[in-house]
Amino acid sequence: MRDNLAPSVSLDFLDGYLFRLLQEIAAQEGLEKSGLLNYYGSRIANRIGGLIEYEEGLARYLLNEYPGYRVVHAGMGVGTLACALACNGMTVAGVEAYGERVRSARRLRSALVEVWPEVADRYQIVEGSYPQALMGIPKAGWRPWRRSSPANPWLDVNAILVFTNVVSTWSDETQAAIFDSMPRFGEVILDLRLFGIQRDDDTERLALFDRIAESARSAERLPGLSSGSHFARFMFGSVAAVLSAAASAALDLVTVAGDLLVVMA
């Protein structure tokens, strides 16, 4: 079985292929209009490649450890990691709020589909902020226990939630919503240093690790995944999912009952 998990498209090849696509986008639209900005611009200027070290390391880890799972990459940027996963058989939803980067991500996806048509069914781009956009509920009406559909394919124990570089200014409400969404997944993998704010001190990274681990079934740090990164893995699994589903159902019943009482009154 393990022999069948080898990448179907070489990550080394994808590194060069994606790099060429990024070069084309930057040349045609510029770094600002394309959403590449300095983050991707430095890859181009320094000829680093389409996949930087942590993306390649994380891609290999996910491909080897999670066959058959779906991946949600929250804050995917232009989707280079998502491209690597989708080209190698994983089903991916990439969530991105920055419109310019979404357009560039769609260009990359379209280029891949031309060469590997099967990617069209494996890779979905979701524009908007995580987790609201993924659940299909307007930001103002979102609640962490609500689901847009009882059969949402991304919110179950066979889906992995991934955050890589998501240094951003999150409101307290957004941050709480992100934490509340985690138990809906089988597992969560994130870089402790680059989650919400940049944490250069290990005491800060440990505090974040402990905060998430409190609600997880188990947790571990992944120091060997990529040099210079601080990835951690949090396992939630079926127990958390069942409890979350039960809470969702109970709250839905309370809401329905309340609506009926209002109508009867």
C-alpha positions as CSV (number, residue, x, y, z in Angstrom):
1,M,0.0,0.0,0.0
2,R,2.8,2.4,0.9
3,D,4.4,1.9,-2.5
4,N,1.3,3.6,-4.1
5,L,1.8,6.7,-2.1
6,A,4.8,8.0,-4.0
7,P,4.1,11.4,-5.6
8,S,2.7,11.1,-9.1
9,V,4.2,14.4,-10.1
10,S,7.7,15.1,-8.9
11,L,7.8,18.0,-6.4
12,D,11.2,19.0,-7.9
13,F,9.5,19.3,-11.3
14,L,6.6,21.3,-9.8
15,D,9.0,23.6,-8.0
16,G,10.4,24.7,-11.4
17,Y,7.0,24.7,-13.1
18,L,5.3,26.8,-10.5
19,F,8.3,29.1,-10.4
20,R,8.0,29.8,-14.1
21,L,4.3,30.5,-13.7
22,L,5.0,33.0,-10.9
23,Q,7.6,34.7,-13.1
24,E,5.0,35.1,-15.9
25,I,2.4,36.5,-13.5
26,A,4.8,39.0,-12.0
27,A,6.0,40.1,-15.4
28,Q,2.5,40.6,-16.8
29,E,0.8,42.1,-13.8
30,G,3.5,43.3,-11.3
31,L,3.9,42.2,-7.8
32,E,1.2,44.4,-6.3
33,K,-1.6,43.9,-8.8
34,S,-1.0,40.1,-8.8
35,G,-1.0,39.9,-5.0
36,L,2.5,38.3,-5.1
37,L,4.0,41.3,-3.2
38,N,7.3,40.8,-1.4
39,Y,6.4,37.3,0.0
40,Y,6.4,35.7,-3.5
41,G,8.5,38.5,-5.0
42,S,11.5,37.4,-3.0
43,R,11.2,33.9,-4.4
44,I,11.4,35.3,-7.8
45,A,14.1,37.8,-7.2
46,N,16.3,35.3,-5.4
47,R,15.4,32.4,-7.7
48,I,14.3,30.3,-4.8
49,G,11.6,28.4,-6.7
50,G,7.9,27.8,-6.8
51,L,7.9,25.8,-3.6
52,I,10.0,27.0,-0.6
53,E,11.5,24.6,1.9
54,Y,8.6,24.4,4.4
55,E,6.1,23.9,1.6
56,E,8.0,21.0,0.1
57,G,8.5,19.4,3.5
58,L,4.9,19.8,4.5
59,A,3.7,18.5,1.1
60,R,5.8,15.3,1.5
61,Y,4.6,14.9,5.1
62,L,0.9,15.2,4.1
63,L,1.3,12.9,1.1
64,N,3.0,10.2,3.1
65,E,0.9,10.4,6.3
66,Y,-2.6,11.3,5.1
67,P,-3.6,9.2,2.1
68,G,-7.3,9.5,1.4
69,Y,-7.8,12.6,3.6
70,R,-8.9,16.0,2.4
71,V,-6.9,19.1,3.2
72,V,-8.2,22.6,3.9
73,H,-5.4,25.2,3.6
74,A,-6.5,28.3,5.3
75,G,-4.8,31.4,4.1
76,M,-3.2,29.6,1.1
77,G,-1.8,32.7,-0.7
78,V,-1.6,31.9,-4.4
79,G,-1.9,28.2,-3.7
80,T,1.6,26.7,-4.4
81,L,1.2,24.2,-1.6
82,A,-2.3,23.3,-2.7
83,C,-1.1,22.8,-6.3
84,A,1.6,20.4,-5.1
85,L,-0.9,18.4,-3.1
86,A,-3.6,18.3,-5.8
87,C,-1.1,17.2,-8.5
88,N,-0.2,14.2,-6.2
89,G,-3.7,12.9,-5.6
90,M,-5.0,14.8,-2.5
91,T,-8.3,16.7,-2.5
92,V,-7.7,20.3,-1.4
93,A,-9.7,23.4,-0.6
94,G,-7.6,26.5,-0.5
95,V,-9.2,29.5,1.4
96,E,-7.9,33.0,0.7
97,A,-9.4,36.4,1.4
98,Y,-7.0,38.6,-0.6
99,G,-8.7,39.1,-4.0
100,E,-5.5,39.7,-6.0
101,R,-4.0,36.5,-4.7
102,V,-7.1,34.6,-5.4
103,R,-6.9,35.7,-9.1
104,S,-3.3,34.5,-9.3
105,A,-4.2,31.3,-7.6
106,R,-6.8,30.7,-10.2
107,R,-4.2,31.3,-12.9
108,L,-2.0,28.7,-11.4
109,R,-4.8,26.2,-11.0
110,S,-5.9,26.7,-14.7
111,A,-2.3,26.1,-15.9
112,L,-2.2,22.9,-13.9
113,V,-5.5,21.7,-15.2
114,E,-4.3,22.1,-18.8
115,V,-1.5,19.7,-18.1
116,W,-3.2,17.5,-15.4
117,P,-7.0,17.6,-16.0
118,E,-7.7,15.5,-12.9
119,V,-6.6,18.5,-10.8
120,A,-9.9,20.2,-11.6
121,D,-11.8,17.7,-9.4
122,R,-9.2,17.7,-6.6
123,Y,-8.6,21.4,-6.0
124,Q,-11.2,24.0,-5.0
125,I,-10.5,27.6,-4.4
126,V,-12.7,29.3,-1.8
127,E,-12.5,33.1,-1.8
128,G,-13.0,34.8,1.6
129,S,-11.9,34.7,5.2
130,Y,-11.6,31.4,7.1
131,P,-13.7,29.9,8.6
132,Q,-16.7,31.9,7.4
133,A,-16.1,31.5,3.7
134,L,-15.7,27.7,4.0
135,M,-19.0,27.4,5.7
136,G,-20.8,29.5,3.2
137,I,-22.3,31.7,5.8
138,P,-22.1,35.6,5.8
139,K,-19.7,37.0,8.3
140,A,-22.3,38.8,10.3
141,G,-24.5,35.7,10.7
142,W,-21.7,33.2,11.4
143,R,-21.7,31.2,14.6
144,P,-19.0,28.6,15.4
145,W,-21.5,25.8,16.0
146,R,-23.4,26.4,12.7
147,R,-22.8,24.3,9.6
148,S,-24.0,25.4,6.1
149,S,-24.8,21.8,5.3
150,P,-24.9,18.6,7.5
151,A,-22.8,17.0,4.8
152,N,-20.1,19.6,4.4
153,P,-17.2,17.6,2.9
154,W,-14.6,19.8,4.5
155,L,-15.7,19.6,8.1
156,D,-15.3,16.0,9.2
157,V,-12.7,13.6,10.7
158,N,-11.3,12.8,7.2
159,A,-10.2,16.4,6.7
160,I,-7.0,18.1,7.8
161,L,-6.9,21.8,8.5
162,V,-3.5,23.4,7.7
163,F,-2.2,26.9,8.4
164,T,1.3,27.9,7.1
165,N,2.2,31.6,7.0
166,V,-0.8,33.5,8.2
167,V,0.6,36.4,10.1
168,S,-2.3,38.8,10.1
169,T,-4.3,41.2,12.2
170,W,-7.1,39.1,13.5
171,S,-9.9,40.5,15.6
172,D,-10.7,38.7,18.8
173,E,-13.9,37.5,17.2
174,T,-12.1,36.1,14.2
175,Q,-9.5,34.4,16.3
176,A,-12.1,32.8,18.5
177,A,-14.0,31.6,15.4
178,I,-10.8,30.0,14.1
179,F,-10.1,28.2,17.4
180,D,-13.7,27.1,17.7
181,S,-13.6,25.5,14.2
182,M,-10.6,23.3,14.9
183,P,-12.4,20.4,16.6
184,R,-14.5,19.9,13.5
185,F,-11.5,18.5,11.7
186,G,-9.7,15.2,12.2
187,E,-6.4,17.0,12.7
188,V,-4.9,20.5,12.5
189,I,-1.3,21.3,11.5
190,L,0.1,24.8,11.8
191,D,3.3,26.8,12.2
192,L,3.3,28.1,15.8
193,R,5.6,31.0,14.8
194,L,3.4,32.3,12.0
195,F,-0.1,31.9,13.2
196,G,-2.0,35.2,13.6
197,I,1.0,37.1,14.8
198,Q,4.7,36.3,14.5
199,R,6.0,34.5,17.6
200,D,9.8,34.6,17.6
201,D,10.1,33.6,21.3
202,D,9.6,29.9,22.1
203,T,7.7,30.8,25.2
204,E,5.0,32.5,23.0
205,R,5.0,29.5,20.7
206,L,4.5,27.1,23.6
207,A,1.6,29.2,25.0
208,L,-0.1,28.9,21.6
209,F,0.6,25.1,21.5
210,D,-0.9,24.7,25.0
211,R,-3.9,26.7,24.2
212,I,-4.9,24.5,21.2
213,A,-3.8,21.3,22.9
214,E,-6.3,21.9,25.7
215,S,-9.2,21.0,23.4
216,A,-7.3,18.3,21.4
217,R,-7.1,14.6,22.0
218,S,-3.4,14.7,21.6
219,A,-0.7,17.1,20.3
220,E,2.9,17.1,19.2
221,R,5.5,19.5,17.8
222,L,7.1,18.6,14.4
223,P,10.6,20.0,14.6
224,G,11.9,17.8,11.8
225,L,9.4,18.8,9.2
226,S,11.4,21.8,7.9
227,S,14.4,23.7,9.2
228,G,13.4,27.1,10.6
229,S,9.7,26.2,10.9
230,H,7.8,25.4,14.1
231,F,5.0,23.2,12.9
232,A,2.7,21.4,15.4
233,R,0.1,18.7,14.9
234,F,-3.1,18.6,16.9
235,M,-5.4,15.5,16.8
236,F,-9.1,16.0,17.4
237,G,-10.7,13.0,15.6
238,S,-14.0,11.3,15.9
239,V,-14.7,12.0,19.6
240,A,-14.5,15.7,19.1
241,A,-16.5,15.5,15.9
242,V,-19.3,13.6,17.4
243,L,-19.6,16.0,20.4
244,S,-19.5,18.9,18.0
245,A,-22.2,17.4,15.8
246,A,-24.3,16.7,18.8
247,A,-23.9,20.2,20.1
248,S,-24.8,21.6,16.6
249,A,-27.9,19.4,16.4
250,A,-29.0,20.3,19.9
251,L,-28.7,24.0,19.2
252,D,-30.6,23.6,16.0
253,L,-33.4,22.0,17.9
254,V,-33.4,24.8,20.4
255,T,-33.6,27.3,17.6
256,V,-36.4,25.5,15.9
257,A,-38.3,25.2,19.1
258,G,-37.9,28.9,19.8
259,D,-39.1,29.8,16.3
260,L,-42.2,27.6,16.8
261,L,-43.0,29.3,20.1
262,V,-42.7,32.7,18.5
263,V,-45.1,31.6,15.7
264,M,-47.6,30.0,18.1
265,A,-47.6,33.2,20.2
